[in-house]
Amino acid sequence: MLCDLHIHSWHSDGTWSPEQIAIVCKEKGISCFSITDHNLLSAYPEAMQCAQKYGLTCIPGVEIDCILDGKSYHILGYQVNTDYEPLRSLLKEARTVLDQMSDRLIAAIEHSPFDLSHPVSMQDYLSYTYHPSRGGWKGLNYVIDRKLAHDFDSAMALYSRYHITYEKSAFPSMQETCKAIVAAGGYPVLAHPSNYFPLDDTLEENLLKTVQAGVQGVECYYPAQSEEYRSRCTAFCKEHQLFITCGGDSHGEFQKDIDGIRYEIGAASVDSSKLCLR
């Protein structure tokens, strides 16, 4: 049974609805999937209903922004009770912090305009809407539509220009995040470790720090991770009796190709027999 356990819908920043995701999984022979939207569970229960409709298995999931030792990380929570109120409360907090990053950007641009030919305002931003099938998020689409940026990279450069970073935002700690996932009956997994840790002699040491913070698994199979990186991660998981997971990090048509790497459903799919569930 092929699995892809890291997919984003248009409830966060993907371009596809849960049903479209289920259809693509069916077409690609992915029998088990998880929609892991950013700090949101709103794709459920629709995702579960669509999985049943197309004869698939859907594992309830979410991807949460958090902080460990002053650095930003993403933790995937699997098999969570989507109605568990303490987890929903933490997600609401994390999502608010994430959305406020864009609020802060627009406010900063409004009070320090660098291009008077394209003025913006919080009043304009608050009334702005876009169709979720575009992918991305409100702040990204707003600065593109107001011609302050022309693509993802130039939009992200704006956030950097105004010093609005994940590390400087009040996301929950990794310890708090992992505890909330476990309390909701789920399993916390470190997403795309290669985004944080280089392939060098410190890899296992760095992974261990996240385990000490409460992580119970690692996303070993990921499009941007080399065979050697995957091998080191899977060996680490087996040594420490951790979950081994996989995911293509698909956002539909949004950010589908980054630096020649394809992020799409099935890009890092793995047979369930290779996934260590302790």
C-alpha positions as CSV (number, residue, x, y, z in Angstrom):
1,M,0.0,0.0,0.0
2,L,1.6,3.3,-1.1
3,C,1.4,6.2,1.3
4,D,1.9,10.0,1.0
5,L,1.5,11.5,4.5
6,H,2.3,15.2,3.8
7,I,-0.2,16.9,1.5
8,H,-1.7,20.5,1.7
9,S,-5.2,21.5,0.6
10,W,-6.7,24.8,-0.2
11,H,-7.7,25.1,3.5
12,S,-4.1,26.4,4.1
13,D,-1.9,27.1,1.1
14,G,-2.5,24.4,-1.5
15,T,-4.6,24.8,-4.6
16,W,-6.8,21.7,-4.4
17,S,-9.8,20.7,-2.3
18,P,-9.8,17.6,-0.2
19,E,-11.8,15.8,-2.9
20,Q,-9.3,16.8,-5.6
21,I,-6.5,15.5,-3.5
22,A,-8.3,12.1,-3.0
23,I,-8.9,11.9,-6.7
24,V,-5.2,12.5,-7.5
25,C,-4.2,9.9,-4.9
26,K,-6.5,7.4,-6.5
27,E,-5.1,8.1,-9.9
28,K,-1.5,7.7,-8.7
29,G,-2.1,4.5,-6.8
30,I,-1.7,6.2,-3.4
31,S,-3.9,4.1,-1.0
32,C,-3.1,6.0,2.2
33,F,-2.8,9.8,2.6
34,S,-2.9,12.5,5.1
35,I,-3.8,16.2,4.6
36,T,-1.4,18.2,6.8
37,D,-2.5,21.8,6.5
38,H,-0.6,24.5,8.3
39,N,-2.0,24.9,11.8
40,L,-5.4,23.9,10.6
41,L,-7.7,20.9,10.8
42,S,-10.5,22.4,8.7
43,A,-10.0,19.9,5.9
44,Y,-11.5,17.3,8.2
45,P,-14.0,15.6,8.2
46,E,-14.4,16.3,4.5
47,A,-11.1,14.5,3.8
48,M,-12.2,11.4,5.6
49,Q,-15.5,11.4,3.7
50,C,-13.6,11.7,0.4
51,A,-11.2,8.9,1.3
52,Q,-14.2,6.6,2.0
53,K,-15.8,7.7,-1.3
54,Y,-12.7,6.7,-3.3
55,G,-11.8,3.6,-1.3
56,L,-8.7,5.2,0.3
57,T,-7.4,5.4,3.9
58,C,-6.9,8.9,5.3
59,I,-4.9,9.5,8.5
60,P,-5.9,12.7,10.3
61,G,-2.9,15.0,10.3
62,V,-1.7,18.6,10.7
63,E,1.6,20.5,10.3
64,I,2.4,22.9,13.2
65,D,4.8,25.8,13.3
66,C,6.9,25.7,16.5
67,I,10.1,26.9,18.0
68,L,13.0,25.1,19.6
69,D,16.1,26.9,20.9
70,G,15.2,30.0,19.0
71,K,14.8,28.2,15.6
72,S,11.7,27.5,13.6
73,Y,10.5,24.0,12.9
74,H,7.5,22.2,11.5
75,I,6.0,19.2,13.4
76,L,3.6,16.9,11.8
77,G,0.9,15.4,14.1
78,Y,-0.7,12.1,12.9
79,Q,-3.7,10.2,14.1
80,V,-4.9,13.1,16.2
81,N,-8.4,13.5,17.5
82,T,-9.5,16.4,15.4
83,D,-12.1,17.4,18.0
84,Y,-9.7,17.5,21.0
85,E,-10.1,21.0,22.3
86,P,-6.6,21.6,23.8
87,L,-5.0,20.8,20.4
88,R,-7.5,23.0,18.6
89,S,-6.6,25.8,21.0
90,L,-2.9,25.4,20.3
91,L,-3.6,25.3,16.5
92,K,-5.7,28.5,16.8
93,E,-2.8,30.2,18.6
94,A,-0.3,29.1,16.0
95,R,-2.5,30.0,13.1
96,T,-3.1,33.4,14.6
97,V,0.6,34.0,14.9
98,L,1.1,32.9,11.3
99,D,-1.6,35.2,10.0
100,Q,-0.3,38.1,12.1
101,M,3.0,37.9,10.2
102,S,1.2,39.1,7.1
103,D,-0.7,41.7,9.2
104,R,2.6,43.1,10.4
105,L,4.1,43.1,6.9
106,I,1.2,45.2,5.5
107,A,1.3,47.6,8.5
108,A,5.0,48.0,8.0
109,I,4.7,48.7,4.3
110,E,1.8,51.2,4.9
111,H,3.9,53.2,7.4
112,S,7.1,53.0,5.5
113,P,6.1,52.9,1.8
114,F,9.0,52.1,-0.6
115,D,6.9,52.3,-3.7
116,L,4.4,55.1,-3.7
117,S,3.0,54.1,-7.1
118,H,1.4,51.0,-5.4
119,P,0.1,52.2,-2.0
120,V,-1.3,49.7,0.4
121,S,-3.2,50.0,3.7
122,M,-4.5,47.7,6.4
123,Q,-8.0,48.8,5.6
124,D,-7.5,47.6,2.0
125,Y,-5.8,44.4,3.1
126,L,-8.6,43.5,5.6
127,S,-11.2,43.8,2.9
128,Y,-9.1,41.9,0.3
129,T,-10.2,38.4,-0.8
130,Y,-8.9,35.8,-3.2
131,H,-10.0,32.3,-4.3
132,P,-8.2,29.5,-2.4
133,S,-7.5,27.6,-5.6
134,R,-4.7,30.1,-6.2
135,G,-2.7,28.5,-3.4
136,G,-0.5,30.5,-1.1
137,W,-2.0,32.7,1.6
138,K,-3.7,36.0,1.9
139,G,-0.6,38.2,2.5
140,L,1.3,36.5,-0.4
141,N,-1.5,37.0,-2.9
142,Y,-2.2,40.5,-1.7
143,V,1.3,41.8,-2.3
144,I,1.4,40.1,-5.7
145,D,-2.0,41.6,-6.7
146,R,-1.0,45.1,-5.5
147,K,2.2,44.6,-7.6
148,L,4.6,44.9,-4.6
149,A,5.9,41.5,-5.6
150,H,5.6,39.3,-8.8
151,D,6.1,35.8,-7.4
152,F,6.7,33.7,-4.3
153,D,10.4,34.6,-3.9
154,S,10.0,38.4,-4.3
155,A,7.1,38.2,-1.8
156,M,9.2,36.4,0.7
157,A,11.9,39.0,0.2
158,L,9.4,41.6,1.5
159,Y,9.0,39.7,4.7
160,S,12.7,39.5,5.1
161,R,13.1,43.2,4.3
162,Y,10.8,44.2,7.1
163,H,12.4,41.6,9.5
164,I,9.3,39.6,9.8
165,T,10.5,36.0,10.4
166,Y,9.2,32.8,12.0
167,E,11.9,33.0,14.6
168,K,10.7,36.4,15.7
169,S,7.1,35.3,16.0
170,A,5.4,33.9,19.0
171,F,4.8,30.3,17.9
172,P,4.4,27.6,20.6
173,S,7.5,25.6,21.7
174,M,8.3,22.3,20.2
175,Q,7.8,20.7,23.6
176,E,4.4,22.2,24.0
177,T,3.4,21.2,20.5
178,C,4.5,17.6,20.9
179,K,2.7,17.3,24.2
180,A,-0.5,18.6,22.6
181,I,-0.3,16.1,19.8
182,V,0.2,13.2,22.2
183,A,-2.6,14.4,24.4
184,A,-4.8,14.3,21.4
185,G,-4.0,10.7,20.8
186,G,-1.5,11.4,18.1
187,Y,2.2,11.1,17.1
188,P,4.5,14.1,16.6
189,V,6.9,13.7,13.7
190,L,9.6,16.1,12.6
191,A,8.8,17.3,9.1
192,H,11.5,17.6,6.3
193,P,14.6,17.5,8.6
194,S,16.9,18.5,5.7
195,N,15.3,22.0,5.9
196,Y,17.0,22.4,9.3
197,F,19.9,20.0,9.5
198,P,22.8,19.6,7.0
199,L,24.1,16.1,6.0
200,D,27.2,16.2,8.2
201,D,28.5,14.6,11.4
202,T,26.0,16.6,13.5
203,L,22.9,15.2,11.9
204,E,22.1,12.5,14.5
205,E,23.0,14.9,17.3
206,N,20.5,17.5,16.0
207,L,17.8,14.9,15.4
208,L,18.3,13.7,19.0
209,K,17.6,17.2,20.3
210,T,14.1,17.1,18.7
211,V,13.5,13.7,20.2
212,Q,14.4,15.1,23.6
213,A,11.8,17.8,22.9
214,G,9.1,15.2,22.3
215,V,9.4,14.1,18.7
216,Q,8.4,10.5,18.1
217,G,9.2,10.1,14.4
218,V,11.1,11.6,11.4
219,E,9.9,12.3,7.8
220,C,12.7,10.3,6.3
221,Y,11.4,10.1,2.8
222,Y,11.0,13.6,1.3
223,P,11.6,15.0,-2.2
224,A,14.6,17.2,-1.3
225,Q,16.4,14.5,0.7
226,S,19.1,12.4,-0.9
227,E,19.4,8.7,-0.5
228,E,22.2,9.1,1.9
229,Y,20.2,11.6,4.0
230,R,17.2,9.2,4.0
231,S,19.4,6.3,5.0
232,R,20.9,8.2,7.9
233,C,17.5,9.3,9.1
234,T,15.9,5.8,8.9
235,A,18.9,4.3,10.7
236,F,18.5,6.9,13.5
237,C,14.8,6.1,13.7
238,K,15.4,2.4,14.0
239,E,18.0,2.9,16.6
240,H,15.7,5.0,18.7
241,Q,12.5,3.2,17.9
242,L,10.9,6.1,16.2
243,F,8.3,6.4,13.5
244,I,9.5,6.6,9.9
245,T,7.2,8.6,7.6
246,C,7.1,9.9,4.0
247,G,5.6,12.8,2.2
248,G,5.7,14.7,-1.0
249,D,4.7,18.1,0.6
250,S,2.3,18.7,-2.3
251,H,0.6,22.1,-2.5
252,G,-1.2,21.2,-5.7
253,E,0.0,23.6,-8.4
254,F,1.5,26.0,-5.9
255,Q,5.3,25.8,-5.5
256,K,5.2,22.5,-7.4
257,D,8.8,22.8,-8.7
258,I,11.5,24.4,-6.5
259,D,15.1,24.4,-7.7
260,G,14.3,21.5,-10.0
261,I,12.7,19.3,-7.3
262,R,9.1,18.3,-7.7
263,Y,6.9,18.6,-4.7
264,E,3.8,16.6,-5.7
265,I,1.6,13.8,-4.5
266,G,3.6,10.6,-4.8
267,A,7.0,12.4,-5.1
268,A,8.2,10.6,-2.0
269,S,5.5,7.9,-1.6
270,V,6.6,4.7,0.1
271,D,5.0,1.3,0.6
272,S,3.7,1.0,4.1
273,S,5.9,-2.0,4.7
274,K,8.9,0.4,4.7
275,L,7.4,2.7,7.2
276,C,8.4,1.9,10.8
277,L,5.5,2.2,13.2
278,R,7.5,1.0,16.2
